[in-house]
């Protein structure tokens, strides 16, 4: 081979080729080293930035928008005379945060036969617009209850006081509880019956004299009372073992009708000392204001 007019030997040719390859390898290594160095610098910078950045805060308990905080609301609303009344009864609703009464056992009953409410309980506990109940009585067979929807006080119910101030609005219902002994709102240590052996069901007959009426029947719930000095609800010393239980609302006519309500699903302990053996409630929703009701009930008994 010729080089500048001279012939190049095979040996010189091989040496030149090796020199060129070595130079290429050296340049490639320099380039690779430079690239690695650059990548390392970039990665190091990224780690520094991540280490210095504040971690994001995620609160799963907050909504995606900042919502304004509303002002506190009263648990007991101010009731206007034209508003529908609450169905709560002063003797049949336990106030919030009051503990469950400790189980106590009261007077036993004969479980070999049905236990009659009349005459063992007395229809003596007035509730709601008590001035609307001008007449009530009971003989050996029938309990007679009259109610005139005028909104006359005193008003004995859940909203007797609101924020410590007497509520002059009507309760818009009148009710009467059969208590043992008469007028016992949980203050008599000897009051109440142990009905655990006759707790399968309760039966009764009822009618409305003077026209059809929707009437609610109930049991139990004598667990608290108003303290008229502090204007606050207080637990009574000898409470009802039975919480308030509505037996339902029924359309009564002038004819006697039989009714039954199963109690088998209730806890046995609820029957250990029942103060409110039966109750009748007339709500204004049945006919409105300035109406007169005459309700009679008979054959009220608990069945084994």
Residue, then its C-alpha position, 0 to 999 in steps of 0.5 A: x500500500x502507498x503512503x505519500x508515494x511510499x509503500x506501507x508495510x502490513x505491520x505498519x498498517x496493523x499498528x495504525x488501525x490499533x491506534x485509531x481504535x484505541x483513540x475511538x474507545x478512549x473518546x467513547x469512555x470520556x463521553x460515557x463518563x461525562x453523561x453518567x456524571x451529568x445524570x448523577x448531578x441531576x438525580x442528586x438535585x432531584x433528591x435535594x428538592x424532594x427532601x426540602x419540599x413540604x409533604x402534602x397534607x391530606x385530611x379525609x375528614x374535611x370536605x373539598x370546600x371550606x363550608x361556613x360554620x352555622x350557629x348552634x341550634x336549640x334542641x327544643x324549638x320555639x313553638x308557635x300556637x299554629x304549629x303542629x305539636x310534638x307527640x312527646x309526653x312529659x311522662x313518656x319520654x326520657x330526657x337525653x343523657x339520662x341513664x337507664x333505671x336500675x332494675x328493681x322488682x315491684x309487686x308480683x301478680x298472679x300469672x295463672x290468669x290475665x292481669x287486669x289494668x282496671x282496677x289495679x291502675x288508676x287513670x290519674x296522670x294528666x299530660x299535655x294541655x291538662x286544662x283541656x281534660x275536665x272530666x275523667x273517671x273509672x268504675x269497676x268496668x269502664x274508664x271514661x275520659x273527656x278532652x276538649x281541644x282548647x289549649x288550656x294550661x297547665x301544659x305538662x309536656x316535653x316543652x313546658x320550659x324552653x331555655x329555662x323560660x315557661x312556654x305558653x304555647x299549647x301542647x296540642x294534645x291531652x292524655x291520661x296515664x293509668x298509674x299505680x298508685x294514683x298520681x305516682x310519677x315515680x316518687x313512690x317506692x312501693x308503686x308499680x307491678x312486676x308484669x314479667x309473667x304476663x308480658x306476652x300481649x296487652x288487650x283492650x276495648x275502646x270506643x268514641x262517643x259522639x263521633x269517630x276519633x283517632x286515639x293513641x294508646x300507650x304504656x310505660x315511660x314514667x322516668x323523669x319529671x320537670x323540676x319547677x324551680x330549676x326549670x330542668x328535667x330530672x330523673x325520678x327516684x323510683x322510675x318506670x322499668x318500661x320505656x315509653x311504648x306507643x301501642x298505636x293510633x286507632x280510629x274509634x267509632x261509637x261501637x266497642x272495638x277490641x284491640x291487641x298489641x304483642x309485647x313478646x319482643x320487649x325485654x323481660x326486664x322492662x316489665x319488672x316494675x311497670x308504673x304506667x300500665x296504660x295510657x290514652x292520648x288525644x292529638x289535635x290532628x284528629x279534628x283540630x281545635x275547639x273539639x270535644x272527645x269522649x273516649x271509653x276503654x274497658x277489658x284492659x289486661x295483660x296476657x301470659 
